[in-house]
Amino acid sequence: MVADAQILENILTEVKQLSPENRLRLVQHIIQTLISPPPPGQPQPIQFGEFQGDEAAMSTLEDFAIAEWKPTLEELDGP
């Protein structure tokens, strides 16, 4: 532990000689080594009816069919 304290004191002495910009770069690097990004997870699509319950009325298949966009040939051709 005493050796660690001495090493830390040496580092702090050297850091004081750095410019403010380089001190910020050092802090940024230290933070990046302490905080690792969370591992990327596989996206899980929501399943129909997954959150059904008594709290609120859920959408039905009919609601989805009504909301589905069914373009006409004129809409597909554009102006």
C-alpha positions as CSV (number, residue, x, y, z in Angstrom):
1,M,0.0,0.0,0.0
2,V,2.8,2.4,0.8
3,A,4.3,1.7,-2.7
4,D,0.9,2.5,-4.3
5,A,0.7,5.7,-2.4
6,Q,4.2,6.7,-3.5
7,I,3.4,5.8,-7.2
8,L,0.3,7.9,-7.0
9,E,2.2,10.9,-5.6
10,N,4.7,10.6,-8.4
11,I,1.9,10.5,-11.0
12,L,0.2,13.5,-9.4
13,T,3.5,15.5,-9.5
14,E,3.9,14.7,-13.2
15,V,0.3,15.5,-14.0
16,K,0.8,19.0,-12.5
17,Q,3.3,19.7,-15.3
18,L,0.8,19.0,-18.0
19,S,-1.2,21.6,-19.8
20,P,-4.9,21.9,-19.0
21,E,-5.8,20.4,-22.3
22,N,-3.6,17.3,-21.7
23,R,-5.0,17.0,-18.1
24,L,-8.5,16.8,-19.6
25,R,-7.4,14.2,-22.1
26,L,-5.9,12.2,-19.2
27,V,-9.1,12.4,-17.2
28,Q,-11.1,11.4,-20.2
29,H,-8.8,8.4,-20.8
30,I,-9.0,7.4,-17.1
31,I,-12.8,7.6,-17.2
32,Q,-13.0,5.4,-20.3
33,T,-10.9,2.7,-18.6
34,L,-13.2,2.8,-15.5
35,I,-16.5,2.7,-17.3
36,S,-17.0,0.0,-19.8
37,P,-19.9,0.2,-22.3
38,P,-22.7,-2.3,-21.8
39,P,-22.5,-5.3,-24.1
40,P,-24.7,-5.0,-27.1
41,G,-27.8,-7.1,-26.7
42,Q,-30.0,-8.7,-29.3
43,P,-33.1,-6.7,-30.0
44,Q,-36.2,-8.4,-28.8
45,P,-39.3,-7.5,-30.8
46,I,-42.5,-7.0,-28.9
47,Q,-44.9,-9.9,-29.3
48,F,-48.5,-9.2,-29.9
49,G,-50.4,-9.5,-26.7
50,E,-47.2,-9.6,-24.6
51,F,-48.4,-6.8,-22.3
52,Q,-52.1,-7.7,-22.2
53,G,-53.8,-7.2,-18.9
54,D,-56.7,-5.6,-17.1
55,E,-55.0,-2.1,-17.0
56,A,-56.0,-0.9,-20.4
57,A,-57.7,-2.2,-23.6
58,M,-55.1,-3.6,-25.9
59,S,-55.2,-3.2,-29.7
60,T,-56.8,-6.0,-31.6
61,L,-55.8,-7.6,-34.9
62,E,-58.7,-5.6,-36.4
63,D,-57.1,-2.3,-35.1
64,F,-53.9,-3.2,-36.9
65,A,-55.7,-4.1,-40.1
66,I,-57.6,-0.7,-40.1
67,A,-54.3,1.2,-39.5
68,E,-52.4,-0.7,-42.2
69,W,-51.5,1.6,-45.1
70,K,-52.8,0.1,-48.4
71,P,-51.7,2.5,-51.1
72,T,-53.6,2.9,-54.4
73,L,-51.7,2.7,-57.7
74,E,-52.0,6.5,-57.9
75,E,-50.3,6.9,-54.6
76,L,-47.5,4.6,-55.6
77,D,-47.0,6.4,-58.9
78,G,-46.6,9.8,-57.2
79,P,-47.6,13.2,-58.7
